Amino acid sequence: MKFKRVFLIVLDSLGAGEALDASNYGDVGACTLGHINQSCELFVPNLKKLGFLNTINMSANDDTEAYYTIARPTNKGKDTLCGHYEIMGVRCSYAFPTFPDGFPSELIEELEARTGRKVIGNVRASGTEIIKELGERQLETGELIVYTSADSVLQIAAHEGVIPLQELYSICENAREIASSKDEWRVGRIIARPFKGKSIGDFVRTSNRRDFTQDPPSKSILEKLEENKLSVISIGKIYDIFNGKGITKKVRSANNKDGVDKLLDIMDKKFKGICFANLNDFDTLYGHRRDVKGYARAIEELDVEIPMILNKLNNDDLLIITADHGNDPTFKGTDHTRENTPVIIYSRIFNEPKMLPIMNTFADIGATIADNFDVDMPMIGTSYLDKLK
């Protein structure tokens, strides 16, 4: 069975239960989807038809309209980069470093020297809280608000009226070069966090965020698709995650709703290849902030969009819905959680959708896509294409 177009949607952080090695990460008992459902009793009739809730316990669903299973993580990190890399067949044998006590003074001094701007903050903090704390000072002085989180990120916040976007992006490029100069500084992502507003209580982050990453450690399936003259369309932060490698068209999105709208627009286009979308609000707005009700609401809002997505699929289209890691909003701390991820595979022409065997790596998804398009198989992952009937 061959599909002309594959639509792959990553529900950022929507894990489906603790991974086999969760104890190594302090995440025994985590289950993002399961605990949200227990707390809020999700009303997701459309996702339910696809076996989405059955992935929590891998329970049987004789009425499912899609193939469903879970995928186990094998890459070392439990973050965006490691998760997406693994989905696309890239083995990442290391976890990106985190900086719970702030970044080394040598790194900060180099950033100040290169940019001519003083750095303030340099702490682990919530992005919305730190602009409340330091936003007025940044507005007055033009200093750079540098902060991190539980993830491997160096974030730079600045008011758009004080530091124009292109300058902020250039500053982040400098930070990327500096952080890449030493292995111990090689943070996964540098993130530009522009904001606007006039005073405390009025400051809000804008949609002009940009992520500055590194090239993946090896060639991903996206690059193999591109080499074979197939379209690789990214929506949301996918382009940034892969540092543009293998992407033939990038589409920015402001939030989950905008991401789905952009996806629906792409579905009206004629192309052969893959459209790869990331819906980031689940992680950024609700997982890290431990907002259970907000997370539940976001899942239910996605459920409303599912019929529109399914209705736009052609008979030779394949839809895959998955995640890249967990971020259980009922769990301790504010970090990602080491979890398996749900995998939903849907096509109009399936004759016997059912529960599939568990995928032993996220890379089984990418291997299935590679197999479908007859490109070189990844170093990791096993195709499930012949199981889809």
N, C-alpha and C positions, 0 to 999 in steps of 0.2 A: 504494500500500500504506500503510495507516494502522495505527499501534499505539496501544493504549489506555494502556499503561504503558511507560515507558522507565527502565531501571536503568543508571545511569552510574557506573562505578567508576574512580577515579583511584588508580593504584599510585604513590604519591608518590615521585618521583625515578627511576623505572625507565625511563630513556632507552634508545633503540635505535640509537645511533650519532651521530657528530658532525654538527652542523647545517651548512648551507652557509656560514654566517658564523662558524663555530667559531674561526677564526683571530683574529677581533676580540676574542675572550674568552680567548685562550690555551688553548683546549680542543681543538686538533687532535689526533685520535687517540682521543678519549674514546668509550667505548661501554659503558655500564653493563651492559646485558643480555648483550652479546656477551662481554665480558671475564669476567663472573661465570661464564658457561657454559664458557668456555675453561679457567678455573681449577678449576672444581668439577664439570664435566660434569653439568649439572642433570638430575634425574630428574623430569620434569613431563609425564607421558603425557597428562593431560587438557588442559593448556594447549597441548601440542604438536598435539593434534587440531584445535585452533582456529587454528592457523597462527602461534602466538605466537613460536616460535623463528625462523620464516621472516621475521619483520620485521627481524631483524638485518642480513641482506643482501638483503632483498626477493627471496628465492628462491621458486621455484614449489613448490606443494604440491597435487597433484591430488586428494589424499584429505582436504583440509581440510573441516571441518564448519562453518566460519564464514568470513565475509569478513574479510580482513586487509590492512593497509597500514601506512604510517607517516605521521605528520603533521609538518610543518616549523614551527618557531617563527618568528613575525614580531614579536612584542612585544619591546621593548628589553631587558627584564630576563630573567634565567634563574633566577627564584625562584618561590615558591608563588603569590604574588599575580598576577604577570604571566602565569604559565602558566594558572591557573584563569580569570582574566579573559578571556584569549584564547579558551579553550575555549568560553566563554559569549558570544563575539561582542563583547568589549570591547577596543578598541584602547588600548594603553598606550604612549605615545610617549616615555616616559622610564623610566630605571632608578631604582629606589629607592636612596637613598644608603647606603653602608656606613661603618662607623667602626672601622677596624682598630687605631687608636690610642686607642680609648675615646671617650666623648662629651664635647662641649665643656663647660668648667667652668661656663659660664653656664647651660646646661641643667640640669646636676647641682645647682647652687645653687638654682635655681628649684624643682626637685623636693624638695629638702630643706626649703625654706621652706614649701612647700605641705603637706607631710606631717608636718613636725616630727620627721623621722627622718634621721639621718646616713646617707650613702651610702658603702659600702665596695666595693672591687673596681674597677669602671669600667675593665675590660680586656676584651680578646678572649680567650675561654676556653671550654673544654669545660664544659658544665653539671654533669656528674657530678664533674669534678675541682675546680671552684670551690667546691662545697659541702663537699668534703673539706677544702679549704684554709681556708675562711672560715665553715663551718657552725657550729663551736663558738662562735666570736666572735659570730655573729648570734644564736645561742641565748642568749648571756649579755647582749648589749647591746640587741637589738631593732633593730639597724641593717639597712639594706636592701642586699642583695648585688645590684649592678647589673653586668651583663656583656653582651657581644655575641658574634657569631660571624662567619663569612664572609658570612652572609646579612644582609639589611637588617632587623635585629631589635634591640630593646632589651629585655632579659630581666631580670626582678626576682625573685630567689629569697628566700624567707623560710620559717622554720619555722612549721608550722601551729599549734603550741602557743604561739608567741610573737606572731605576727600572724595573727589569724583570717582565714579566707578572704575574707569580705566586705570587710574592711579592705584586704587585699592587692589585691582587685579594684578597690576605690576608688582606691588608690594608682596602679594601672595606668591607670585612667581619667584621673587627673591627668597622668600621664606622656604619655598620648596627646594631651591638650590642649596640653601644653607642646611636644611634638615637632611638632605640626601648626601651631604659631604662626609658624614660619619654614621657608621652602622647603628650606634647607640642612639642617634638622633632621628633615625629614619622612620618618622611618624607616617602613618598610613595616608592621612589626608591633611592638606592645608585648606581651610574653608574661609572664603570671604563672606562676612556677615554684615552687609550694609543695613543701616537703619535710618529712619526719618522721624521727625517730630520736633517739638519746640522745647519741651521740658519734661521732667520726671512725671510719669503717669501718661505722657503723650507719646513716648518713644515706642515705635513698633519696627520689627524687622521687615524688610522689603522682600520681594520675590526675586531680587537680583543676586541671590546667593550663587557662588560658584565653588566647585571642589577642584583642587589641584592635586593630582595623584602622581604615581609613577607608572611606567610601563609594567604590565603584568610580567611575572618572572619567566613565562614561556608563552608561546603562541597559543592563543585561544581559538575556539571554534569560530568565533566571529571573524578572525583574520582569514581562516580557511574558506569561509563562505565568501568573503570579499575577493579573495584570490581566484575564486571560481565564478566571478562576475555575477554573484547573487547580491540582492539588496540586503543591507543590514541597517535598519532604521531604529534609532534609539529614541526613547521618550523619557524625560526626566533626567536623573543624574547618571544614567547608564553611560553616556559619552564620557563623563568625567571619571567614572569608576575605571574604565578601561583606557583612560588617557587618549581617547580617540582611536585606538588601535582596532581596526576591523570595522569601523563605523562608516557607512556610506552616506548617511543623512542623519543629522541630529535635530531633535525637536525638544525645546525647553518646555517645562510645565511649572506652574506656580503652586499647585497643590493636588490632592488626589482627584478632585472633581475635574480640574483642568487636564490632568493626565489622562483620565478616561475620555474626556471630550476630544483630546488630540488623538487618542487611539481610535475612536469612532470615525474620525476624519480620515485617518490613514487607511482604515478598512474599506473606504470607498475608492481607494486608488488601486490601479493595476500594477502589480509587481510580483516578482518571484524571489522569495527569500524569507527573512525573518523581521518581525517588528518586536522589539524588546523594550518593555516598559517597566519602570519602577514607580510604585506608589509609596511615597516616603512619609506621609503624615502619620501613619500608624506608629512608626518608630519615634520620629522627632517630636510630634505634638502630644502623644499619648503614652507610649511605652516608657520613655525616659522620664516623663513627668509623673508616672505612676497614676495616670488618670484612667481608671477602669471604665467608668461610664462613657468617657469621651472615646475610648478605644472601641467600646461596644457600639456606640453610635456610628463611628466611622465604618465598621464592618457592615452594619445595617444599611448605611448609605451606599456602600458598594453593591450590596445585594440588589438594591433597586435598579442599578445600572446593568446587572447581568443579562436580563432579557434583551436589552438593546444590543449588547455585545454579541450574544448568540444569534440574534436575528440578522446581523450583518455578515455572518460567516457564510462563505460559499461551500459547496460540497467538497471541494478540494482544499479546504482550509483546516488547520489544526490549532486548537487553543490549549495552552498549558498555563495553569495558575499554580504558583508555588511561593516560597519565601526564602530568605537568605540566612536567617538566624532567629532566635527568639528575643523577646523583651517583655517578660511577664510583668504586667503592671501590679500584680498582687504580691510579687516577690520582694525580697530584701534589696536594699540599695537602689541604684538607678542604672545599673549596667545591663548590657545584653545578657541573655541567658543561653546556655549551651543546649540547644534543642534540635530534635528532628523537625522537618518541615512538611507541611501538607503538599501533595502533588495531585492536581486535578487535570485530566486529559480528556478533551471533548472534541468530537466531530459529529457533524450531521449524519454521516454515513456509517457510524458504528452500529453493528448488529447485536453485540452482546456485551455492553459495558458492565464492569464489575470491579470488585476489589482486586488489585494487582499485588504481586509479591513486593515486600519492602525493598526499596532501592538502597543498596549498601553505600552509596555515595551520591551527593547532589549531582555529580558528573554524569550519572545515568541519563539525566535530562538532556544534557548537551550531546551525549553520545547518540541518543535517539534522534536528535535534530540533525547531527552529522550524517547518520545513516540514511535519513530521509532524503537528504540532498546529495548523497553519494560523494561526500568530501572525506578527506583523511580523518580517520577516527582519532579521538584524543588519547593521550597517554593513560588517562584514567577514565573509568566509566564503561558501562555495558548498555548497549541499545535495547530498548523495550519495543521497538517498532513492530517486530513480528508478533507481539502479544496484543496489538491493537487490531481488532477485527470488526 
